[in-house]
Amino acid sequence: MPSELYYIDVRHEGLHAFRRVSGRDPYVVQQKADVQLANWNTKWQKLQNRESLLRSKEEKRDEATRLTAEAQEALKCLEDILLHTLSVNDVVDWELLKDRTGFPKPKPKPFAAKEILPQPSLSYAQYQPLYDIWDRIFSSRRRKKELQANRAFQADLSAWHQLKARLDQENELAATAYRQSV
């Protein structure tokens, strides 16, 4: 019983390699060809990496040579600066550089912000009602005094808020005028 012989030609252009893989089972032949091609591709990749590494080393060597030349030139320039300045009198007369001209108008006086008294508080003595014996007996009298003290506090608090708003506005206008005049 004659069995058929199968073969596949495998070629790698980069390595200039050729091989004929043969066998009696087409599946085995195909697997051998794939393995051979994978081996050649790995070998080719290693060669490419080695060549690029060599090129990279050469490029780095050239770059280092160029940078060294630039650094030596910069050092030479620095040495020449010292030699050049020793032969030249570089003394600066600072008095000639001062501007002694007067100002046309005097500087404006800084504004002083108007201060406001502290905010009234219920704990102040003037807002605490004074009770006598009758106030302790009659709760309506006590509530009346408490209500009067509370009204006085609310009136003073309202007046304080109005005064504060007016003074804040005046201070802001005065600050703006000062900044513009400066």
SEBA-626001 format. One record per residue: residue in one letter; residue number from 1; x, y, z of N, C-alpha, C in turn. Coordinates in Angstrom, 2 decimals, decimal comma. Layout:
R  resn  resi      n_x      n_y      n_z     ca_x     ca_y     ca_z      c_x      c_y      c_z
R     A   NUM        X        Y        Z        X        Y        Z        X        Y        Z
...
This chain:
R  resn  resi      n_x      n_y      n_z     ca_x     ca_y     ca_z      c_x      c_y      c_z
R     M     1     0,85    -1,16     0,00     0,00     0,00     0,00     0,89     1,23     0,00
R     P     2     0,95     1,88    -1,13     1,81     3,05    -1,22     1,15     4,23    -0,51
R     S     3     1,91     4,93     0,31     1,35     6,12     0,95     1,92     7,35     0,26
R     E     4     1,13     8,31     0,25     1,50     9,54    -0,43     2,48    10,34     0,42
R     L     5     3,35    11,05    -0,22     4,33    11,89     0,47     3,91    13,35     0,25
R     Y     6     3,83    14,09     1,36     3,46    15,50     1,29     4,68    16,34     1,61
R     Y     7     4,73    17,54     1,00     5,83    18,44     1,33     5,36    19,89     1,22
R     I     8     6,07    20,76     1,97     5,83    22,21     1,93     7,19    22,89     1,86
R     D     9     7,34    23,84     0,94     8,56    24,63     0,84     8,40    25,86     1,75
R     V    10     9,36    26,02     2,68     9,34    27,15     3,62    10,50    28,06     3,28
R     R    11    10,24    29,38     3,19    11,26    30,33     2,79    11,20    31,55     3,72
R     H    12    12,38    32,09     4,07    12,46    33,33     4,86    13,36    34,29     4,09
R     E    13    12,76    35,38     3,63    13,48    36,32     2,78    14,58    37,07     3,54
R     G    14    14,32    37,43     4,79    15,30    38,19     5,56    16,57    37,40     5,83
R     L    15    16,43    36,11     6,16    17,58    35,26     6,45    18,12    34,57     5,20
R     H    16    17,39    34,71     4,08    17,75    34,02     2,83    17,85    32,51     3,09
R     A    17    16,81    31,99     3,76    16,80    30,58     4,12    15,67    29,87     3,38
R     F    18    15,92    28,59     3,08    14,92    27,76     2,41    15,01    26,35     2,98
R     R    19    13,82    25,73     3,07    13,79    24,35     3,53    12,52    23,69     3,02
R     R    20    12,66    22,44     2,61    11,50    21,66     2,19    11,18    20,70     3,32
R     V    21     9,96    20,82     3,86     9,51    19,95     4,93     8,60    18,91     4,30
R     S    22     8,88    17,61     4,56     8,07    16,55     3,94     7,66    15,54     5,00
R     G    23     6,60    14,78     4,66     6,12    13,76     5,57     4,92    13,06     4,99
R     R    24     4,43    12,05     5,69     3,32    11,25     5,18     1,96    11,83     5,61
R     D    25     1,93    12,63     6,68     0,67    13,20     7,16     0,67    14,71     6,86
R     P    26    -0,32    15,21     6,13    -0,31    16,64     5,76    -0,39    17,55     6,99
R     Y    27    -1,09    17,13     8,03    -1,18    17,95     9,24     0,18    18,08     9,91
R     V    28     0,94    16,99    10,02     2,26    17,00    10,63     3,20    17,85     9,80
R     V    29     3,11    17,74     8,49     3,98    18,54     7,61     3,70    20,03     7,82
R     Q    30     2,44    20,38     7,91     2,08    21,79     8,12     2,60    22,29     9,47
R     Q    31     2,50    21,49    10,52     2,98    21,86    11,83     4,49    22,04    11,83
R     K    32     5,22    21,14    11,17     6,68    21,29    11,08     7,05    22,57    10,34
R     A    33     6,32    22,88     9,27     6,61    24,10     8,50     6,35    25,34     9,36
R     D    34     5,26    25,33    10,13     4,96    26,48    11,00     6,03    26,66    12,07
R     V    35     6,51    25,55    12,65     7,56    25,62    13,68     8,84    26,16    13,06
R     Q    36     9,20    25,69    11,88    10,42    26,17    11,22    10,33    27,67    10,94
R     L    37     9,19    28,12    10,43     9,01    29,54    10,13     9,05    30,38    11,41
R     A    38     8,47    29,87    12,51     8,51    30,59    13,78     9,93    30,70    14,30
R     N    39    10,73    29,63    14,17    12,13    29,67    14,60    12,91    30,70    13,80
R     W    40    12,69    30,71    12,48    13,40    31,68    11,65    12,99    33,12    11,98
R     N    41    11,70    33,33    12,27    11,23    34,68    12,64    11,86    35,15    13,95
R     T    42    12,00    34,24    14,91    12,65    34,57    16,18    14,11    34,94    15,95
R     K    43    14,78    34,14    15,14    16,18    34,40    14,83    16,32    35,75    14,12
R     W    44    15,42    36,02    13,20    15,46    37,28    12,45    15,23    38,47    13,39
R     Q    45    14,31    38,34    14,32    14,02    39,40    15,29    15,24    39,70    16,16
R     K    46    15,94    38,64    16,58    17,15    38,83    17,40    18,22    39,56    16,61
R     L    47    18,37    39,21    15,34    19,35    39,89    14,49    19,00    41,37    14,33
R     Q    48    17,72    41,64    14,14    17,28    43,03    13,98    17,54    43,83    15,26
R     N    49    17,27    43,22    16,42    17,49    43,90    17,70    18,97    44,19    17,92
R     R    50    19,82    43,22    17,58    21,26    43,39    17,73    21,76    44,53    16,84
R     E    51    21,29    44,59    15,60    21,71    45,64    14,68    21,23    47,01    15,15
R     S    52    19,98    47,07    15,64    19,48    48,36    16,11    20,22    48,79    17,37
R     L    53    20,62    47,84    18,20    21,39    48,17    19,40    22,76    48,72    19,02
R     L    54    23,39    48,12    18,00    24,68    48,63    17,54    24,53    50,03    16,94
R     R    55    23,45    50,22    16,16    23,21    51,56    15,60    22,95    52,56    16,72
R     S    56    22,20    52,13    17,74    21,88    53,01    18,85    23,16    53,40    19,61
R     K    57    24,06    52,44    19,79    25,32    52,75    20,48    26,14    53,75    19,68
R     E    58    26,17    53,58    18,37    26,91    54,52    17,53    26,30    55,91    17,59
R     E    59    24,97    55,98    17,55    24,30    57,27    17,63    24,58    57,93    18,98
R     K    60    24,55    57,16    20,05    24,83    57,72    21,37    26,27    58,20    21,47
R     R    61    27,19    57,46    20,88    28,59    57,87    20,89    28,76    59,18    20,13
R     D    62    28,08    59,30    18,97    28,15    60,54    18,20    27,55    61,71    18,98
R     E    63    26,41    61,46    19,64    25,76    62,50    20,44    26,66    62,93    21,60
R     A    64    27,31    61,98    22,25    28,20    62,31    23,36    29,39    63,14    22,87
R     T    65    29,91    62,80    21,72    31,02    63,57    21,14    30,59    65,00    20,85
R     R    66    29,39    65,16    20,27    28,89    66,49    19,96    28,67    67,31    21,23
R     L    67    28,06    66,71    22,26    27,82    67,43    23,50    29,12    67,79    24,22
R     T    68    30,11    66,91    24,13    31,40    67,21    24,74    32,04    68,42    24,07
R     A    69    31,95    68,47    22,75    32,51    69,61    22,01    31,79    70,90    22,41
R     E    70    30,48    70,85    22,54    29,72    72,04    22,96    30,11    72,48    24,37
R     A    71    30,29    71,53    25,27    30,67    71,87    26,65    32,06    72,49    26,70
R     Q    72    32,98    71,94    25,91    34,34    72,50    25,89    34,33    73,92    25,32
R     E    73    33,49    74,15    24,32    33,39    75,49    23,75    32,81    76,47    24,78
R     A    74    31,80    76,02    25,55    31,21    76,88    26,59    32,24    77,21    27,67
R     L    75    33,05    76,23    28,07    34,09    76,48    29,07    35,11    77,48    28,55
R     K    76    35,47    77,36    27,29    36,43    78,29    26,68    35,87    79,71    26,71
R     C    77    34,57    79,85    26,40    33,94    81,18    26,44    33,97    81,75    27,85
R     L    78    33,72    80,91    28,86    33,74    81,39    30,24    35,13    81,84    30,65
R     E    79    36,15    81,10    30,23    37,52    81,50    30,54    37,87    82,81    29,87
R     D    80    37,39    83,01    28,65    37,67    84,25    27,92    36,97    85,45    28,56
R     I    81    35,81    85,22    29,17    35,09    86,32    29,83    35,94    86,88    30,95
R     L    82    36,54    86,03    31,75    37,37    86,49    32,85    38,57    87,28    32,33
R     L    83    39,23    86,77    31,30    40,37    87,47    30,74    39,96    88,83    30,16
R     H    84    38,82    88,87    29,51    38,36    90,12    28,90    38,00    91,16    29,96
R     T    85    37,31    90,76    31,01    36,86    91,72    32,01    38,01    92,24    32,87
R     L    86    39,10    91,50    32,95    40,25    91,99    33,71    40,89    93,20    33,03
R     S    87    40,76    93,28    31,72    41,39    94,39    31,00    40,45    95,59    30,87
R     V    88    39,20    95,48    31,30    38,22    96,56    31,17    37,78    96,99    32,56
R     N    89    37,61    98,31    32,76    37,12    98,83    34,02    35,59    98,82    33,97
R     D    90    34,98    97,90    34,69    33,53    97,72    34,69    32,86    98,31    35,92
R     V    91    33,49    99,25    36,60    32,93    99,81    37,82    31,68   100,61    37,47
R     V    92    30,61   100,37    38,22    29,35   101,08    38,00    29,25   102,19    39,04
R     D    93    28,99   103,41    38,57    28,79   104,54    39,47    27,30   104,61    39,78
R     W    94    26,93   104,06    40,92    25,52   103,96    41,28    24,90   105,32    41,51
R     E    95    25,65   106,29    41,90    25,12   107,62    42,15    24,60   108,25    40,86
R     L    96    25,23   107,94    39,74    24,76   108,49    38,46    23,44   107,86    38,03
R     L    97    23,15   106,70    38,52    21,94   106,00    38,12    20,71   106,43    38,93
R     K    98    20,91   107,14    40,04    19,79   107,54    40,87    19,03   108,70    40,22
R     D    99    17,69   108,61    40,30    16,82   109,66    39,77    16,47   110,60    40,91
R     R   100    16,92   111,83    40,81    16,73   112,79    41,90    15,66   113,84    41,57
R     T   101    14,91   113,66    40,53    13,87   114,63    40,19    12,74   114,51    41,20
R     G   102    12,11   115,67    41,49    11,04   115,70    42,47     9,71   115,24    41,87
R     F   103     8,81   114,91    42,75     7,48   114,52    42,32     6,63   115,78    42,18
R     P   104     5,76   115,85    41,16     4,95   117,05    40,97     3,92   117,26    42,08
R     K   105     3,37   116,19    42,62     2,37   116,32    43,68     2,80   115,44    44,85
R     P   106     2,50   115,87    46,08     2,83   115,01    47,22     1,93   113,77    47,24
R     K   107     2,42   112,75    47,86     1,65   111,52    48,00     0,42   111,79    48,86
R     P   108    -0,74   111,30    48,45    -1,95   111,57    49,25    -1,87   110,90    50,62
R     K   109    -2,56   111,54    51,55    -2,59   110,99    52,90    -3,43   109,71    52,88
R     P   110    -2,96   108,71    53,57    -3,76   107,48    53,59    -5,08   107,72    54,33
R     F   111    -6,12   107,08    53,80    -7,43   107,29    54,42    -7,52   106,47    55,71
R     A   112    -8,25   107,03    56,66    -8,48   106,33    57,92    -9,93   105,86    57,91
R     A   113   -10,10   104,58    58,00   -11,45   104,01    57,99   -12,19   104,41    59,26
R     K   114   -13,42   104,80    59,08   -14,24   105,16    60,24   -14,64   103,88    60,94
R     E   115   -14,43   103,85    62,23   -14,74   102,64    63,00   -16,12   102,77    63,61
R     I   116   -16,73   101,65    63,80   -18,07   101,61    64,36   -18,03   100,94    65,72
R     L   117   -18,93   101,33    66,58   -19,02   100,72    67,90   -19,42    99,26    67,74
R     P   118   -19,12    98,43    68,74   -19,51    97,03    68,63   -21,03    96,86    68,60
R     Q   119   -21,45    95,76    68,00   -22,88    95,45    67,88   -23,50    95,28    69,25
R     P   120   -24,69    95,85    69,46   -25,36    95,70    70,75   -25,67    94,23    71,04
R     S   121   -25,68    93,90    72,32   -25,94    92,53    72,74   -27,00    92,53    73,83
R     L   122   -27,80    91,48    73,86   -28,84    91,36    74,90   -28,25    91,26    76,30
R     S   123   -26,97    90,92    76,38   -26,37    90,77    77,70   -25,98    92,11    78,33
R     Y   124   -26,06    93,21    77,55   -25,74    94,52    78,13   -26,75    94,86    79,23
R     A   125   -26,29    95,59    80,24   -27,13    95,93    81,40   -28,32    96,79    81,01
R     Q   126   -28,16    97,65    80,01   -29,26    98,54    79,62   -30,45    97,80    79,01
R     Y   127   -30,23    96,54    78,60   -31,33    95,76    78,02   -31,87    94,73    79,01
R     Q   128   -31,41    94,79    80,23   -31,89    93,89    81,28   -32,95    94,65    82,10
R     P   129   -34,16    94,14    82,16   -35,21    94,85    82,93   -34,92    94,78    84,44
R     L   130   -35,26    95,85    85,13   -35,10    95,91    86,59   -36,46    95,58    87,22
R     Y   131   -36,45    94,55    88,04   -37,70    94,07    88,66   -37,76    94,57    90,10
R     D   132   -38,96    94,91    90,48   -39,18    95,22    91,89   -40,08    94,13    92,47
R     I   133   -40,55    94,31    93,66   -41,34    93,27    94,33   -42,66    93,01    93,63
R     W   134   -43,23    94,10    93,07   -44,53    93,95    92,39   -44,38    93,16    91,09
R     D   135   -43,21    93,33    90,45   -42,98    92,59    89,20   -42,84    91,10    89,47
R     R   136   -42,37    90,76    90,67   -42,22    89,36    91,00   -43,59    88,73    91,33
R     I   137   -44,47    89,58    91,79   -45,80    89,08    92,15   -46,69    89,00    90,91
R     F   138   -46,69    90,09    90,12   -47,57    90,17    88,95   -46,76    89,88    87,68
R     S   139   -47,06    88,77    87,05   -46,31    88,37    85,85   -46,58    89,30    84,67
R     S   140   -47,74    89,93    84,62   -48,04    90,84    83,50   -47,11    92,05    83,54
R     R   141   -46,82    92,57    84,75   -45,88    93,69    84,89   -44,48    93,26    84,46
R     R   142   -44,09    92,05    84,85   -42,77    91,53    84,50   -42,65    91,40    82,97
R     R   143   -43,70    90,84    82,33   -43,65    90,68    80,86   -43,60    92,03    80,17
R     K   144   -44,29    93,01    80,72   -44,30    94,35    80,13   -42,89    94,96    80,15
R     K   145   -42,17    94,82    81,27   -40,80    95,33    81,36   -39,86    94,56    80,42
R     E   146   -40,06    93,27    80,34   -39,22    92,47    79,42   -39,46    92,89    77,97
R     L   147   -40,75    93,16    77,63   -41,08    93,59    76,27   -40,47    94,96    75,97
R     Q   148   -40,49    95,88    76,92   -39,89    97,21    76,73   -38,37    97,09    76,52
R     A   149   -37,73    96,24    77,32   -36,28    96,05    77,19   -35,95    95,43    75,83
R     N   150   -36,76    94,49    75,39   -36,53    93,84    74,10   -36,74    94,83    72,95
R     R   151   -37,77    95,71    73,05   -38,01    96,73    72,01   -36,83    97,70    71,94
R     A   152   -36,32    98,10    73,10   -35,17    99,01    73,12   -33,96    98,35    72,45
R     F   153   -33,74    97,06    72,75   -32,63    96,33    72,12   -32,82    96,25    70,60
R     Q   154   -34,02    95,91    70,13   -34,28    95,78    68,70   -34,10    97,13    67,99
R     A   155   -34,54    98,22    68,63   -34,38    99,55    68,03   -32,90    99,90    67,92
R     D   156   -32,13    99,64    68,99   -30,70    99,94    68,95   -29,97    99,06    67,92
R     L   157   -30,39    97,81    67,83   -29,77    96,90    66,86   -30,05    97,35    65,43
R     S   158   -31,26    97,75    65,15   -31,62    98,23    63,82   -30,83    99,50    63,48
R     A   159   -30,73   100,42    64,43   -29,96   101,65    64,21   -28,49   101,32    63,98
R     W   160   -27,97   100,35    64,71   -26,57    99,95    64,55   -26,32    99,40    63,14
R     H   161   -27,25    98,54    62,65   -27,11    97,98    61,30   -27,13    99,08    60,24
R     Q   162   -28,01   100,06    60,39   -28,06   101,17    59,43   -26,77   101,98    59,46
R     L   163   -26,28   102,28    60,66   -25,04   103,04    60,80   -23,86   102,26    60,20
R     K   164   -23,82   100,96    60,46   -22,74   100,13    59,93   -22,76   100,12    58,40
R     A   165   -23,94    99,97    57,80   -24,05    99,96    56,34   -23,58   101,30    55,77
R     R   166   -23,98   102,41    56,39   -23,58   103,73    55,91   -22,07   103,91    56,03
R     L   167   -21,49   103,52    57,19   -20,03   103,68    57,38   -19,24   102,77    56,44
R     D   168   -19,72   101,55    56,21   -19,05   100,66    55,26   -19,03   101,26    53,87
R     Q   169   -20,14   101,86    53,47   -20,21   102,50    52,15   -19,26   103,69    52,09
R     E   170   -19,25   104,52    53,13   -18,34   105,67    53,15   -16,88   105,22    53,12
R     N   171   -16,55   104,17    53,89   -15,17   103,66    53,90   -14,77   103,13    52,52
R     E   172   -15,69   102,44    51,86   -15,39   101,91    50,53   -15,16   103,05    49,54
R     L   173   -15,98   104,09    49,60   -15,80   105,24    48,72   -14,48   105,93    49,01
R     A   174   -14,13   106,09    50,27   -12,88   106,74    50,65   -11,67   105,88    50,19
R     A   175   -11,78   104,57    50,32   -10,69   103,68    49,88   -10,53   103,76    48,37
R     T   176   -11,63   103,78    47,65   -11,57   103,88    46,18   -10,95   105,19    45,76
R     A   177   -11,36   106,28    46,41   -10,79   107,60    46,09    -9,30   107,63    46,39
R     Y   178    -8,88   107,01    47,48    -7,46   106,97    47,84    -6,66   106,18    46,80
R     R   179    -7,18   105,00    46,41    -6,48   104,19    45,41    -6,35   104,94    44,09
R     Q   180    -7,38   105,69    43,72    -7,31   106,44    42,45    -6,32   107,59    42,56
R     S   181    -6,27   108,23    43,70    -5,36   109,37    43,84    -3,90   108,91    43,92
R     V   182    -3,65   107,71    44,40    -2,28   107,20    44,47    -1,85   106,85    43,07
